[in-house]
Amino acid sequence: MKIKKGDTVLIISGKYRGKTGKVLRAFPKGGKVLVEGVNIIKKHQKPRKTGEKGQVIEMPSPINISNVQLLCPKCGKATRVGYKIMSIRQLADKNQKSKIRICKKCGQEI
């Protein structure tokens, strides 16, 4: 999955088209992401203890990965994600990964 937790995404289709938000959680098996402030649903919650009232809580619901597009932090445009394989010589730090995500528009590392 090319979109990860903490990425800023743009909603490209559906009811919330044009809104941006931060990815709170990614569900790779289901192909869905949870974006803050988008796809808010109301859930009716029963009282748990005696004397407590039931309440309606608002919570974000996951949306399909095909309806979001990553916003590049460098150029600020909605872009596709590419990958670049780094050789061992190019890696200065041993903690760095050999496969990095890049912006398809500006070519910078995400």
DSSP file (Angstrom, degrees, kcal/mol; ACC not computed):
  #  RESIDUE AA STRUCTURE BP1 BP2  ACC     N-H-->O    O-->H-N    N-H-->O    O-->H-N    TCO  KAPPA ALPHA  PHI   PSI    X-CA   Y-CA   Z-CA
    1    1 A M              0   0    0      0, 0.0    25,-0.0     0, 0.0    30,-0.0   0.000 360.0 360.0 360.0 133.0    0.0    0.0    0.0
    2    2 A K        +     0   0    0     79,-0.0     2,-0.5     2,-0.0    80,-0.1   0.617 360.0  70.4 -88.0 -13.6    1.5    3.3   -1.1
    3    3 A I        -     0   0    0     78,-0.0     2,-0.2     4,-0.0     3,-0.0  -0.908  66.2-174.7-108.9 131.9   -0.3    5.5    1.5
    4    4 A K    >   -     0   0    0     -2,-0.5     3,-1.7     1,-0.1    19,-0.2  -0.704  36.0 -71.5-121.9 170.2    0.8    5.2    5.1
    5    5 A K  T 3  S+     0   0    0      1,-0.2    19,-0.2    -2,-0.2     3,-0.1  -0.362 117.2  27.0 -60.6 134.6   -0.2    6.6    8.5
    6    6 A G  T 3  S+     0   0    0     17,-2.3    -1,-0.2     1,-0.3    18,-0.1   0.245  88.5 129.1  95.4 -12.7    0.7   10.2    8.9
    7    7 A D    <   -     0   0    0     -3,-1.7    16,-2.7    15,-0.1     2,-0.5  -0.419  59.0-125.9 -71.9 150.7    0.5   11.1    5.2
    8    8 A T  E     -A   22   0A   0     63,-0.4    63,-2.7    14,-0.2     2,-0.3  -0.878  35.8-173.7 -96.6 128.5   -1.5   14.1    4.1
    9    9 A V  E     -AB  21  70A   0     12,-2.8    12,-1.9    -2,-0.5     2,-0.4  -0.846  22.6-137.1-125.2 158.6   -4.0   13.1    1.4
   10   10 A L  E     -AB  20  69A   0     59,-3.1    59,-2.3    -2,-0.3     2,-0.5  -0.948  22.9-128.8-111.9 132.9   -6.6   14.7   -0.9
   11   11 A I  E     - B   0  68A   0      8,-2.8     7,-2.9    -2,-0.4    57,-0.2  -0.726  26.2-178.3 -81.7 123.0  -10.0   13.2   -1.4
   12   12 A I        +     0   0    0     55,-2.6     2,-0.3    -2,-0.5    56,-0.2   0.562  59.2  22.1-104.2  -9.8  -10.5   12.9   -5.1
   13   13 A S  S    S+     0   0    0     54,-0.9     3,-0.3     3,-0.0     2,-0.2  -0.995  90.6  35.7-153.4 158.2  -14.0   11.4   -5.3
   14   14 A G  S >  S-     0   0    0     -2,-0.3     3,-1.4     1,-0.2    -3,-0.0  -0.527 102.8 -33.7 100.4-167.0  -17.2   11.1   -3.3
   15   15 A K  T 3  S+     0   0    0      1,-0.3    -1,-0.2    -2,-0.2     0, 0.0   0.790 136.6  46.0 -63.0 -32.3  -19.1   13.3   -0.9
   16   16 A Y  T >  S+     0   0    0     -3,-0.3     3,-2.0     3,-0.0    -5,-0.3   0.050  78.4 155.8-102.9  24.6  -15.9   14.8    0.5
   17   17 A R  T <   +     0   0    0     -3,-1.4    -5,-0.2     1,-0.2     3,-0.1  -0.261  65.4  23.4 -56.1 132.0  -14.1   15.5   -2.8
   18   18 A G  T 3  S+     0   0    0     -7,-2.9    -1,-0.2     1,-0.4     2,-0.2   0.218  93.4 119.3  97.0 -13.2  -11.6   18.3   -2.5
   19   19 A K    <   -     0   0    0     -3,-2.0    -8,-2.8    -8,-0.1    -1,-0.4  -0.530  48.9-150.4 -84.5 152.3  -11.0   18.0    1.3
   20   20 A T  E     +A   10   0A   0    -10,-0.2     2,-0.3    -2,-0.2   -10,-0.2  -0.872  22.8 155.9-118.6 156.5   -7.6   17.2    2.7
   21   21 A G  E     -A    9   0A   0    -12,-1.9   -12,-2.8    -2,-0.3     2,-0.3  -0.984  40.8 -93.9-168.4 167.8   -6.7   15.4    5.9
   22   22 A K  E     -A    8   0A   0     -2,-0.3    14,-2.3   -14,-0.2     2,-0.5  -0.733  40.6-115.0 -93.8 139.5   -4.1   13.4    7.7
   23   23 A V  E     -D   35   0B   0    -16,-2.7   -17,-2.3    -2,-0.3    12,-0.2  -0.636  30.2-178.0 -76.3 120.0   -4.2    9.6    7.6
   24   24 A L  E     -     0   0B   0     10,-3.3     2,-0.3    -2,-0.5    -1,-0.2   0.817  68.0  -1.9 -85.9 -35.3   -4.9    8.3   11.1
   25   25 A R  E     -D   34   0B   0      9,-1.2     9,-3.0   -21,-0.1     2,-0.4  -0.987  61.4-144.5-157.4 146.6   -4.8    4.6   10.3
   26   26 A A  E     -D   33   0B   0     -2,-0.3     7,-0.2     7,-0.2   -21,-0.1  -0.944   1.2-161.6-117.9 139.2   -4.3    2.4    7.2
   27   27 A F  E  >> +D   32   0B   0      5,-3.2     5,-1.9    -2,-0.4     4,-1.4  -0.813  11.8 178.2-117.7  87.6   -6.0   -1.0    6.6
   28   28 A P  T  45S+     0   0    0      0, 0.0    -1,-0.1     0, 0.0     5,-0.0   0.853  78.1  52.4 -62.6 -37.5   -3.8   -2.7    3.9
   29   29 A K  T  45S+     0   0    0      1,-0.2    -2,-0.0     2,-0.1     0, 0.0   0.894 117.8  37.3 -67.1 -38.4   -5.9   -5.9    3.8
   30   30 A G  T  45S-     0   0    0     -3,-0.2    -1,-0.2     2,-0.1     3,-0.1   0.596 106.1-126.0 -87.6 -11.9   -9.1   -4.1    3.2
   31   31 A G  T  <5 +     0   0    0     -4,-1.4    34,-2.6     1,-0.3    35,-0.3   0.869  67.9 123.1  69.3  37.4   -7.6   -1.4    1.0
   32   32 A K  E   < -DE  27  64B   0     -5,-1.9    -5,-3.2    32,-0.2     2,-0.3  -0.891  45.2-156.8-130.3 158.5   -9.0    1.4    3.2
   33   33 A V  E     -DE  26  63B   0     30,-2.6    30,-2.8    -2,-0.3     2,-0.6  -0.965  16.6-133.4-133.1 152.5   -7.6    4.4    5.1
   34   34 A L  E     -D   25   0B   0     -9,-3.0   -10,-3.3    -2,-0.3    -9,-1.2  -0.930  26.6-169.7-106.0 115.3   -9.0    6.4    8.0
   35   35 A V  E >   -D   23   0B   0     -2,-0.6     3,-1.4    26,-0.4   -12,-0.2  -0.899  24.9-114.1-111.9 134.1   -8.7   10.2    7.3
   36   36 A E  T 3  S+     0   0    0    -14,-2.3   -14,-0.2    -2,-0.4     3,-0.1  -0.430  96.9   9.1 -70.2 135.3   -9.3   12.8   10.0
   37   37 A G  T 3  S+     0   0    0      1,-0.2     2,-0.4    -2,-0.2    -1,-0.2   0.519 108.2 102.7  78.8   6.6  -12.3   15.0    9.5
   38   38 A V  S <  S+     0   0    0     -3,-1.4    23,-0.5     1,-0.2    -3,-0.2  -0.959  78.9   8.6-126.4 141.1  -13.6   13.0    6.5
   39   39 A N  S    S-     0   0    0     -2,-0.4    22,-1.9     1,-0.2     2,-0.4   0.931  77.5-173.2  59.6  51.3  -16.5   10.4    6.3
   40   40 A I  E     -F   60   0C   0     20,-0.2     2,-0.3    -3,-0.2    -1,-0.2  -0.613   1.5-169.7 -78.7 129.4  -17.8   11.2    9.8
   41   41 A I  E     -F   59   0C   0     18,-3.0    18,-2.5    -2,-0.4     2,-0.5  -0.852  19.7-126.4-117.2 156.5  -20.6    8.8   11.0
   42   42 A K  E     -F   58   0C   0     -2,-0.3     2,-0.5    16,-0.2    16,-0.2  -0.893  24.0-166.0-103.0 129.9  -22.8    9.0   14.0
   43   43 A K  E     -F   57   0C   0     14,-3.4    14,-2.9    -2,-0.5     2,-0.5  -0.962  15.3-137.5-119.5 129.7  -22.9    6.0   16.2
   44   44 A H  E     -F   56   0C   0     -2,-0.5     2,-0.5    12,-0.2    12,-0.2  -0.754  22.3-160.1 -86.9 123.6  -25.6    5.4   18.9
   45   45 A Q  E     -F   55   0C   0     10,-3.4    10,-1.8    -2,-0.5     3,-0.1  -0.906  10.2-133.7-111.6 129.6  -24.0    4.1   22.1
   46   46 A K        -     0   0    0     -2,-0.5     2,-0.2     8,-0.2     7,-0.1  -0.383  35.9 -93.4 -73.7 154.0  -26.0    2.3   24.8
   47   47 A P        -     0   0    0      0, 0.0     7,-0.1     0, 0.0    -1,-0.1  -0.498  32.9-163.1 -67.6 137.4  -25.5    3.2   28.4
   48   48 A R        +     0   0    0      5,-0.2     2,-0.3    -2,-0.2     6,-0.1   0.858  69.6  37.4 -89.9 -40.4  -22.9    1.0   30.0
   49   49 A K  S >  S-     0   0    0      4,-0.1     3,-1.4     1,-0.1     2,-0.2  -0.713  96.2 -90.8-110.6 161.9  -23.6    1.6   33.7
   50   50 A T  T 3  S+     0   0    0     -2,-0.3     3,-0.1     1,-0.2    -2,-0.1  -0.500 113.7  23.1 -69.7 138.8  -26.9    2.1   35.5
   51   51 A G  T 3  S+     0   0    0      1,-0.3    -1,-0.2    -2,-0.2     2,-0.2   0.241  96.7 118.0  88.9 -13.4  -27.8    5.8   35.7
   52   52 A E    <   -     0   0    0     -3,-1.4    -1,-0.3     1,-0.0     2,-0.3  -0.614  61.1-128.4 -85.8 146.7  -25.7    6.7   32.7
   53   53 A K        -     0   0    0     -2,-0.2    -5,-0.2    -3,-0.1     2,-0.1  -0.641  18.8-113.6 -93.5 152.0  -27.4    8.1   29.6
   54   54 A G        -     0   0    0     -2,-0.3     2,-0.3    -7,-0.1    -8,-0.2  -0.425  39.2-164.8 -73.4 158.6  -27.0    6.7   26.1
   55   55 A Q  E     -F   45   0C   0    -10,-1.8   -10,-3.4    -2,-0.1     2,-0.6  -0.955  24.3-123.1-145.5 163.3  -25.3    9.1   23.7
   56   56 A V  E     -F   44   0C   0     -2,-0.3     2,-0.3   -12,-0.2   -12,-0.2  -0.947  32.4-168.9-108.1 119.0  -24.6    9.7   20.0
   57   57 A I  E     -F   43   0C   0    -14,-2.9   -14,-3.4    -2,-0.6     2,-0.5  -0.840  14.5-137.9-110.2 147.7  -20.9    9.8   19.2
   58   58 A E  E     +F   42   0C   0     -2,-0.3   -16,-0.2   -16,-0.2   -18,-0.1  -0.876  30.0 165.7-103.3 133.6  -19.3   11.0   16.0
   59   59 A M  E     -F   41   0C   0    -18,-2.5   -18,-3.0    -2,-0.5     2,-0.1  -0.996  37.3-105.0-145.9 148.2  -16.4    9.0   14.6
   60   60 A P  E     -F   40   0C   0      0, 0.0   -20,-0.2     0, 0.0   -21,-0.2  -0.449  31.0-149.8 -73.4 147.8  -14.5    8.8   11.3
   61   61 A S        -     0   0    0    -22,-1.9   -26,-0.4   -23,-0.5   -28,-0.1  -0.889  25.7 -98.3-115.4 147.3  -15.2    5.8    9.0
   62   62 A P        -     0   0    0      0, 0.0     2,-0.3     0, 0.0   -28,-0.2  -0.311  35.4-157.7 -65.7 146.5  -12.6    4.3    6.6
   63   63 A I  E     -E   33   0B   0    -30,-2.8   -30,-2.6     1,-0.0     5,-0.1  -0.876  30.7 -86.2-121.0 158.9  -12.7    5.2    2.9
   64   64 A N  E >   -E   32   0B   0     -2,-0.3     3,-1.5   -32,-0.2   -32,-0.2  -0.302  28.8-129.1 -66.2 143.6  -11.4    3.3    0.0
   65   65 A I  G >  S+     0   0    0    -34,-2.6     3,-1.2     1,-0.3    -1,-0.1   0.748 105.8  65.4 -64.4 -25.4   -7.7    3.9   -1.0
   66   66 A S  G 3  S+     0   0    0    -35,-0.3    -1,-0.3     1,-0.2   -34,-0.1   0.647  94.9  59.8 -73.9 -13.2   -8.7    4.5   -4.6
   67   67 A N  G <  S+     0   0    0     -3,-1.5   -55,-2.6   -55,-0.1   -54,-0.9   0.381  99.2  67.0 -95.3   3.7  -10.6    7.7   -3.5
   68   68 A V  E <   -B   11   0A   0     -3,-1.2     2,-0.4   -57,-0.2   -57,-0.2  -0.908  59.4-163.4-124.5 154.0   -7.6    9.4   -2.0
   69   69 A Q  E     -B   10   0A   0    -59,-2.3   -59,-3.1    -2,-0.3    11,-0.1  -0.999  28.3-110.5-136.2 137.9   -4.4   10.8   -3.5
   70   70 A L  E     -BC   9  79A   0      9,-0.6     9,-3.0    -2,-0.4     2,-0.6  -0.388  22.6-138.4 -69.1 137.9   -1.2   11.7   -1.7
   71   71 A L  E     - C   0  78A   0    -63,-2.7   -63,-0.4     7,-0.2     7,-0.2  -0.874  21.8-126.0 -95.5 125.4   -0.2   15.3   -1.3
   72   72 A C     >  -     0   0    0      5,-2.7     4,-1.7    -2,-0.6    38,-0.1  -0.544   8.9-148.3 -71.3 128.1    3.5   15.8   -1.9
   73   73 A P  T  4 S+     0   0    0      0, 0.0    -1,-0.2     0, 0.0    37,-0.1   0.762  94.6  46.7 -68.5 -22.9    5.1   17.7    1.1
   74   74 A K  T  4 S+     0   0    0      3,-0.1    36,-0.0     1,-0.1    -2,-0.0   0.950 127.6  19.2 -83.8 -54.5    7.6   19.4   -1.2
   75   75 A C  T  4 S-     0   0    0      2,-0.1     3,-0.1    33,-0.1    -1,-0.1   0.640  92.2-133.8 -95.6 -14.7    5.6   20.6   -4.1
   76   76 A G     <  +     0   0    0     -4,-1.7     2,-0.3     1,-0.3    -5,-0.0   0.588  61.3 126.3  77.3  10.3    2.1   20.6   -2.4
   77   77 A K  S    S-     0   0    0     -5,-0.0    -5,-2.7     1,-0.0     2,-0.4  -0.694  70.1-104.5-101.7 154.1    0.4   18.9   -5.4
   78   78 A A  E     +C   71   0A   0     -2,-0.3     2,-0.3    -7,-0.2    -7,-0.2  -0.631  57.4 169.0 -72.4 129.7   -1.7   15.7   -5.4
   79   79 A T  E     -C   70   0A   0     -9,-3.0    -9,-0.6    -2,-0.4     2,-0.2  -0.904  38.2-107.2-142.6 164.2    0.5   13.1   -6.9
   80   80 A R        -     0   0    0     -2,-0.3    24,-1.7   -11,-0.1     2,-0.5  -0.541  40.6-116.7 -85.4 162.1    1.0    9.4   -7.6
   81   81 A V  E     -G  103   0D   0     -2,-0.2     2,-0.3    22,-0.2    22,-0.2  -0.877  31.5-179.1-107.7 131.7    3.6    7.5   -5.6
   82   82 A G  E     -G  102   0D   0     20,-2.8    20,-2.8    -2,-0.5     2,-0.4  -0.738  18.7-129.4-117.4 171.4    6.7    6.0   -7.2
   83   83 A Y  E     -G  101   0D   0     -2,-0.3     2,-0.4    18,-0.2    18,-0.2  -0.937  11.5-162.7-124.3 148.1    9.5    4.0   -5.7
   84   84 A K  E     -G  100   0D   0     16,-2.4    16,-2.5    -2,-0.4     2,-0.6  -0.998  14.3-141.8-129.4 130.1   13.2    4.3   -6.0
   85   85 A I  E     -G   99   0D   0     -2,-0.4     2,-0.4    14,-0.2    14,-0.2  -0.821  17.3-152.4 -94.5 122.9   15.6    1.6   -5.0
   86   86 A M        -     0   0    0     12,-4.1     2,-0.1    -2,-0.6    -2,-0.0  -0.752   9.8-132.4 -95.4 139.6   18.8    2.8   -3.3
   87   87 A S     >  -     0   0    0     -2,-0.4     4,-1.0     1,-0.1     3,-0.3  -0.379  28.3-105.5 -82.1 169.5   22.1    0.9   -3.6
   88   88 A I  T  4 S+     0   0    0      1,-0.2     3,-0.2     2,-0.2    -1,-0.1   0.835 120.2  55.8 -65.3 -33.1   24.2    0.2   -0.5
   89   89 A R  T  4 S+     0   0    0      1,-0.2    -1,-0.2     3,-0.0    -3,-0.0   0.854 105.0  52.3 -67.6 -35.0   26.7    2.9   -1.6
   90   90 A Q  T  4 S+     0   0    0     -3,-0.3     2,-0.7     2,-0.0    -1,-0.2   0.739  89.7  89.6 -74.7 -22.5   24.0    5.6   -1.7
   91   91 A L     <  +     0   0    0     -4,-1.0     7,-0.0    -3,-0.2     3,-0.0  -0.665  50.4 178.8 -80.3 112.7   22.8    4.8    1.8
   92   92 A A  S    S+     0   0    0     -2,-0.7     2,-0.4     1,-0.1    -1,-0.2   0.857  70.1  49.3 -79.2 -36.8   24.8    6.9    4.2
   93   93 A D  S >  S-     0   0    0      1,-0.1     3,-1.0     4,-0.1    -1,-0.1  -0.851  73.4-143.0-107.9 139.1   23.0    5.7    7.3
   94   94 A K  T 3  S+     0   0    0     -2,-0.4    -1,-0.1     1,-0.2    -3,-0.0   0.721 100.3  63.0 -71.6 -20.2   22.5    2.0    8.0
   95   95 A N  T 3  S+     0   0    0      2,-0.1    -1,-0.2    -3,-0.0     2,-0.1   0.642  82.9 100.7 -78.8 -14.0   19.0    2.7    9.5
   96   96 A Q  S <  S-     0   0    0     -3,-1.0     2,-0.2     1,-0.1    -5,-0.1  -0.406  75.2-122.4 -71.5 147.2   17.8    4.0    6.1
   97   97 A K        -     0   0    0      1,-0.1    -1,-0.1     2,-0.1    -4,-0.1  -0.572   7.7-133.8 -88.6 155.7   15.7    1.7    4.0
   98   98 A S  S    S+     0   0    0     -2,-0.2   -12,-4.1     1,-0.1     2,-0.6   0.689  92.7  61.3 -82.9 -17.9   16.8    0.7    0.4
   99   99 A K  E     +G   85   0D   0    -14,-0.2     2,-0.3   -16,-0.0   -14,-0.2  -0.942  69.7 177.8-113.3 117.2   13.3    1.3   -1.0
  100  100 A I  E     -G   84   0D   0    -16,-2.5   -16,-2.4    -2,-0.6     2,-0.3  -0.868  28.3-118.1-120.2 152.6   12.0    4.9   -0.7
  101  101 A R  E     -G   83   0D   0     -2,-0.3     9,-2.5   -18,-0.2     2,-0.3  -0.686  32.4-170.6 -86.8 139.5    8.8    6.6   -1.9
  102  102 A I  E     -GH  82 109D   0    -20,-2.8   -20,-2.8    -2,-0.3     2,-0.4  -0.928  27.2-109.1-128.9 155.6    9.1    9.4   -4.4
  103  103 A C  E  >  -G   81   0D   0      5,-2.5     4,-1.4    -2,-0.3   -22,-0.2  -0.675  19.5-147.6 -79.7 132.2    6.7   12.0   -5.9
  104  104 A K  T  4 S+     0   0    0    -24,-1.7    -1,-0.1    -2,-0.4   -23,-0.1   0.719  94.4  48.5 -73.8 -20.9    6.0   11.4   -9.5
  105  105 A K  T  4 S+     0   0    0    -25,-0.3    -1,-0.2   -28,-0.1   -27,-0.0   0.924 129.2  14.0 -86.2 -48.7    5.6   15.1  -10.3
  106  106 A C  T  4 S-     0   0    0      2,-0.1    -2,-0.2     0, 0.0    -1,-0.1   0.613  90.7-130.3-106.1 -13.4    8.7   16.6   -8.7
  107  107 A G     <  +     0   0    0     -4,-1.4     2,-0.1     1,-0.3    -3,-0.1   0.505  58.0 140.0  80.8   3.4   10.8   13.5   -8.1
  108  108 A Q        -     0   0    0      1,-0.1    -5,-2.5    -6,-0.1    -1,-0.3  -0.425  59.9 -98.0 -81.2 156.5   11.6   14.4   -4.5
  109  109 A E  B      H  102   0D   0     -7,-0.2    -7,-0.2     1,-0.1    -1,-0.1  -0.500 360.0 360.0 -72.3 138.0   11.6   11.9   -1.6
  110  110 A I              0   0    0     -9,-2.5    -8,-0.1    -2,-0.2    -1,-0.1   0.413 360.0 360.0 -94.9 360.0    8.4   11.7    0.4
